[in-house]
């Protein structure tokens, strides 16, 4: 359980990790924008949305342009 929690990031942490503003992360997560950004859904824990770091990494790698 502790390992899982250590791999979860808040919206603010994801924004800092990717170099985006936290409002941009919120916008990309929204259901109406899923087809455009395909951003990971996250988990609602209490009143906070948490994201698995591995899913954020996968998403970031999928955005690579050739």
Protein Blocks (a to p, Z undefined) as FASTA:
>chain_A
ZZmmmmpccfklmmmmnopafklmmmmmpmklmmmnopaebjaehjaccddfklmmmmmm
mmpcZZ
